[in-house]
Amino acid sequence: MVAPPLPMSGPKNTKTWDIDPAHSSAEFAVRHMMISSVTGRFNSLRGSIEYDPAAPTLGRAEAEIDARTIDTGVEDRDTHLRSPDFFDVANHPTISFRGTAVETGDGDEGRLAGELTIRGVTRAVALDVEKEGEGVDPWGNARVAFLAKATLNRKDFGVSWNQVLDNGGVLVGDKVKVTLRIEAIARKA
């Protein structure tokens, strides 16, 4: 279940933007056998952003991912990732993020601090964010796009299953690189 839309606040030009799931993605990469990386994505992402280009430090964001839609391109692996060994989607079907503070950086870059919940465990995280662009689509809808990245330790969220290899390494790395490509549409008044 998605949290209710964010209330309007901040300067007069603050708008609420709804994430466009058809033009947004939540992707990840994690080390496999400590020699390469496996990539994947979640195929269901939704949420909203409060944003004013003139005062981006007052922005907020909420997003929800359906963990059951994990897709690494290998069904047996995806089934294992849905199991209690990893995301335990039967008991924790969603991953959620609630942004709480924005720190602007150089140009269109900044940092979004917030709370990420995976498997019922909530931790403070920070996303490095870059505004990629803003414009109006052919149907008159204002759109904005952001690229966000973070590196997480999966064990911080109780995702700790692993297997020791004969060479002393492990099957799955602890660090997970997360990339979010978000396109959002301004909500009509």
N, C-alpha and C positions, 0 to 999 in steps of 0.2 A: 504494500500500500504506500503510495506517495504521500509525503507530508503535505499539508495544505499550502496553497500558494503563499509566497512571502508577502507580508503587508508592505504597503508603500511607505517609504520614509526617506529622509534626506532632502537634498535640494529639489527645487521645483522640476528640474529636468531629469530626475531619476525615473527610469522606466523599468517595468518588469518584462523580462525576456523569457520565453519558453524555449527550452532546448528542443531542437528539431531532430528527432531520432533518425530520420532518413538521411541526415547530413552530419551526423555526429558519431563518434566511436570511442570505445574504452578498450585499450589494448594493453598487453603486458608482455614482458620477456623475462625468463628465468633460466639460470644455468642448468644444463643437463649433463650429468657425469663430469662436471667441471671442465668440459672441453668445448662445449658449444651452448647455444641458447635455443630454447623452445619458445615460440611466440604464440599468442592466442588473443582472443577478444571475447567480449560479451556482446551478444546481439540485441540486447534490450537496455536502453538508457533513456531516462527522462528526468526532468527537473526544471528549475527556473533560476534566473539570475536577476538581481537588482543591480542596475548599472547606470551611471551617469558619466559620460565621457569627460565632462568638465570637472568631476569630483570623484575619480575612481576609487579613492580610499574609503568611500562610504558604501561601496558595493558589497553584496552578499550573494551567496549561491547555495542551492540545495540540489542534490542529484540522487537518483536511485538507480541501481543496476539490478536486473533480475539475474542472480547468480546461476540459475538453472539454464541460462542461455550460453554458458561458457562454450567456446568453440576453438579448439586447437587444430582442427582438421583431421583428428584421429579419434573416432568414436569411442574406442576402448579407453583411451587416455581421458577423454572428456567424462566418461562414466565414472572413472576413478576419481577425478577432480570433484565431481558432484557428491562423492561418498563422504562418510564421517572422517575419513583420513585427511580430507582437505576442506572443502567448503561446507560440507554437511547441509546440503540444500533442503533436505527434508525438514530440518529444524530451523534453518536460517536461509530462507529463499532470497533474501535481498542483501545487497551491500549498499550502504548509504553514506553520503557526505553532506556535511552542513558547514559551509564557509562562515567564518565569524569575523575575520579582519583582513583587510587588503593593505599591502604596503607597496607603494609605487616605486619603480626603479627607473632605469634609463629608457627614455622614449616610450614605447608601448609594452615594456616589460615590467613585471612586478611579482609579488608573492602573495598567495592566498592561503591564509592559515585557517584551519578548521578541524572538525572532528570526523574521523572515518570510522565506520562500524562494519566489521567483518566477523561473521560467526558469533554475533552478540557481544563482541569485544570492541570497545570504543577507545581510540587513541588520538592524540593530537598529531596532526600532520601539516606539512606546508607544501604547497604546489608552486613550482616556478611557472608563471603564466606569461604568455605573450599574446597581445591582441594582434590577430592576423589581418583583420579588415572589417569594414563596415560599409553597408550600402543598402539599396532598395531593390527588391526583386521585381520581375515583370508584372506582378499582381499588386504592387504598391506596398508590400510589407517591408518594414525596416528589418535588416538582419545585421548581426555582429558575429564574428568568429574569434575563437581563442584556442591556443595550443597550451596545454598544461602538462607538466612532467614532474614526477617524483620517484624516489627510490625508497622502497619500504622493506622492512624485515618481516617476512611472513610469520615468523614465530611470535612476534609481538601481538598477533591476532589469533593465536592458538592454532595456526596452520603449521603443524610441526612434523608431520609424517616424513620419514626418510628411510633410505636403505643404504647401509655401508657397502662400499665396493671392495673387491679383493685388493685393489691398490691403495686402500686406506681412504679414498675419497668418498663422496656421497653422491647419490643419484640426483638429488634435487638441491639446488643452491638456496640459501636463505634470502638473498637479496632479490627483490622483484622490481623491475623497472616498469613504471606505469606511464602511459601516454594517453592523454585525452584530447581529442579533436572535437571541439564543440562549436556548432553553429546554432544560433538562437534567433527567434523571431520576436519582435516587440509585440507585447500583448496589446490588443485594441482596447481603448477606453470604453 
